[in-house]
Amino acid sequence: MATIQAEARTIDNGNGHLISSYWYHPAGTPRGAVLVAPAMAVEQRFYADFAGWLAEQGFMAVTFDYLGMGLSRRVPLRQLDVDVLDWARHDASAVLAEVAEAAGDLPLYWIGHSVGAQILPLVKGHERLTRIVTIAAGSGYWRENSPQIRRKAWLLWHGLAPVLTALAGYFPGGRIGAVGDLPAGVIRQWRRWCLHPQYLIGVEGEPVRHAFDAVRTPLTSLSFTDDEMMSARNTESLHGFYTSAPKNLRRIAPSEIGAARIGHFGFFRKSFAPTLWLRWLLPELAPEESRTVA
């Protein structure tokens, strides 16, 4: 099959900023539309192979960068007054509205990687979704983090993040190999969430709790036993906030697909197209058509 060419679009987020997105169109009539919501500090280019594959399967697939990330970074980060809730209520909401309009009556899917799954209830128009799929997503509460990073998380939240952000005017995570560069409002809000046992609900209060309660779209979670960031408890905590949504939580060991490692980011590697993408994900997006996939 010919290589899928991505169409670049800028989208007004309704708050005075333009958001970069890429649209991957199938060769024929789409069977559905998929919006890929990125993880914290991960640029949309990371999902390009995955989105192209979705287009090859007949879906219109869309990726985007949150304000201040990737191609949506048009001014120095220290000049941006933005937090994670803004990413949900403005950036992701604006992109979802565009995708929903383009999709018309087609099934519409949200694939949220890590924080892209955490913000879904705060995104306007999520009621239109046919299904939510979360990838390597958990609460982020540091005491529930996997043992591999728990000590590093303590150092990050109690030392590096507050100190470096105060000095630089943004979080220079890229320089120290921790998460990535982030606007000050994003890292400070995320820090408050990660220090609270109930994560964003514990910090933001009842409005956010009600937003999670209000989600009734069927949800599938794909998490991985070797995720270096999200433990099984992290995953259970986050999805426990979705009290009204029908949920199917699937925790996958690399050995189940004959792999040595998956981790927090591995799902989106092109090498997993025959396994994680085709056999685990596609049946969630096209259950009737994919029922015979072994």
N, C-alpha and C positions, 0 to 999 in steps of 0.2 A: 504494500500500500504506500502511496506517495506520502512524503513527510507533511505533517499538518503545519500550515503557516498560521502564526498567531496574529491577530488584529489588535493593535494598540489603541486604547481609548482612555481619555481622561474624563473623570466624572466629578461634578460639583458635589461636595459633601454637605452643602447647605449651611456651612458654617464659615464660609469665606476661603475655603481651600479646595484644591484640585487633587483628586486621588487617581493614581495610575492603575490601570487594569489591562489585562490581556485576555482576549476572547479567542477560543479555539473552536472552530466550526467543523462539524462532520461533513462528509462529501454529499450526503443526501439529506432527506428530511430528518431532523433530530428526533430521537426517541424520548428525550428529556433534557433538562438543563441541570448543571451541577456548579455550585459556587464553592470554591475552595478557600476557607478562611485560615490564614497562616498562624503559625506559632509566634511567640514573643521574639522579636528581633530577627525573624526569618524573612528574607525577601522572597517575593513571588517567583523569582526565577528558579528558586529551589524546587518548585512544583511544576516546572515546565514539562518535563518528561511525562509526569503523571497526567497532566491536563491534556497533553497531546494524545496519550493513550486513550483517555476517556473519549476524545473526539473520534479516534479510530473505531471505538465501540459504538459510535452513533450518537454520543451526547454532545451538546454544546457545553463547553467547560470554560469557566471564568476564574482567573486569579487576580489578586490585587495586593497592593502595598498599603498598610496603614500610614496615616500621616506621620512623616518623619522617618519612615522606613523606605529603603530602596529608591525607586523612582518617584515616590511621593515625598521625598526629602528635597525641598527646593530652597530652604533657608537653613542656616546653622541651627542645630538642635537647641542650643541655649536660648534661641529666640522663640521657640515654640511653647505655647501655653496649652498643653494637651495632656489628658490622662487616658487610662484604659477605658473608662466609661465613654469618653468622647469617641474613641475608636469604634465602640459598639453603636452608639446612638447617632453618630454622624457618618463615619467612613463606611462601616459595614452595612448600615441601613441604606445609605445612598446606592451602594453597589447592588445590594439585594433588590432594591426597587427597580433598577435598570434591568437586571437579569430576569426578574419576574415579568416585567413588561415584554421583554423579548421572547420569553417562554410561552406567553399566552396561556393556553389550556394544557400545555405539556406538564408532565410531572416535574417537580422542582426539588432538588436535593441540596442539602448543606453538608459539606464535609469539613469539620473543624479539627484542626491539628492543635492540640494542647490548649493555649489560651483562646484559639478560635472556637473551641467547644465551650469554654467557660463563659464567653460573652453572649452566646446565642439568645438567651432569654431577654436581653436588653436591646436586641436588634429589632427595629420597627419592621413590621410585615412578616415576621417569622411564622405567623399563622398560615401563610400561603404554602409553606413547605409540605412536601409529600413525606419526606423522611429526613431525619438527622442522623449523620454518622460521625461519631467522635473517634479520633485517632490519638493514641498515646496521651489521653487527657486525664487529669486528676485535679485535686483541690489546690495543690501547691503549698499547703501548710507544712512548714519545714520539719516539724517533729515526726511527720508521717512520710517524709521523703525516704527514698531508698537509702540503705546504709552507706552506699558508695559516696553520696554527696551530702549526707546530713551535717557533718562537721564543716564542710565547705559552705553550706547554706548558712550555718550559724555565723561564720566569719563574714560572709557576704552581707547579711542583713544587719549585723551588729557593728560592723566595722567598715568594710570597703564601700558599700553602697551609700550610706549617709555621708561619709567623709569625702569620697571622690566626687559625688554629686555637688556638694557644697563648694568644693574647690573649682570644679570645671564648669558648673552651671548646667550640666547634663551628666548622664552616667557614661563614662568612657569605657564601657565593658569590652569593646573590641581590642583595646590596648592590653588588657590584662587577661584576655581569654575567658571572660566570664559573661555569658549571655550574649552581649553585643551592645553597641551604642544605643542609648535610649533617652528620650526627653526626660527632664527632671520630674515632671508631673506623673509620667508613666512609672518610673522606677520607685518614686516615693509612695504612690498608691499601691503598687504591686507589693512593695515591702510590707505595708500595713496588712495587706491581705495574708501574706505568707507567714506572718507572725501570729495570726489569729487562728484558733482551732477550727472555727467555722468559715475560714477564708473570707471571700468577698461578702458573703451573707452576714458574717459576724461583724464586719466593719461598716458596710453600707446600710444594714438594717432591713426593716420590714418591706420597704418598696421592692428591694431586690429579691427578698424571699418570696414575695407574692408573684414577682415576674417569673421565677423558676416554677412556682406552683401552677402558673397559668399555662405552661407549655404542655400541650396534649398530643403533639406530633410523635408518632412512633420513632424510637431512638435505638440505634445500634452502637455499641461501644466496642472497639477493637483495641485492646491493650496487650502488653507484651511482658513476659516474665522476666526478661533481661533489661527492661527499661531502667537506665541508670539514673533517671530523675523521678519517675512516678512509680511508687510502690502500689501493690494491690489495694492497700488501705487508702492511698490518695485517690485512686480511681473510684473506689466504693463511696468515698465521701462526696466527691463531686456529683456523681450520678444519683446519690441519695437526695440531693437538692431538687432533682426533677421528680417531684412527688406524684404528678398526675400523668406523666408520659409513659406509655407502654415501653418497657425497656428490655433489651436483649444484650447482656454484657458477656463478651467473649474474650477470654484471656488466652493468648497464644504463646506457646513455647517455640523457640526457633527449631527445635528438633521435630516439631510437627510438620514442618515444611522442608525439612532437610537442610536447614541453614545453620551456620555457626553462630550468627548474631543478627538481631533486628534492632534492639535498642529504641531510644526515644525518637530518632530521626530516620531509622532505616526503612520504615514502611514505604517511603516515597522513592526509594532507589529503583531504577528501571529493571534491575535484575530480579525484582520480585513481581514483575508483571504476570508470569505464568502461575504464580502461587497466591500471594496475598491479594493482588489486584483481581485476577480472574476468578479464583476459587473462593475467596473470602469476601471480597467487596462487591463484585458484579451481581451476585445473587440478591444483595440488598437493594441494588438500584433497579434491577429488572428481574424480580423473583420468578415470574411465570416463564419468561424466556430462558432463564439461566438454570432452571430446575434440573436439567439433565447434565449440567457441568459436574464432573466427578471431583 
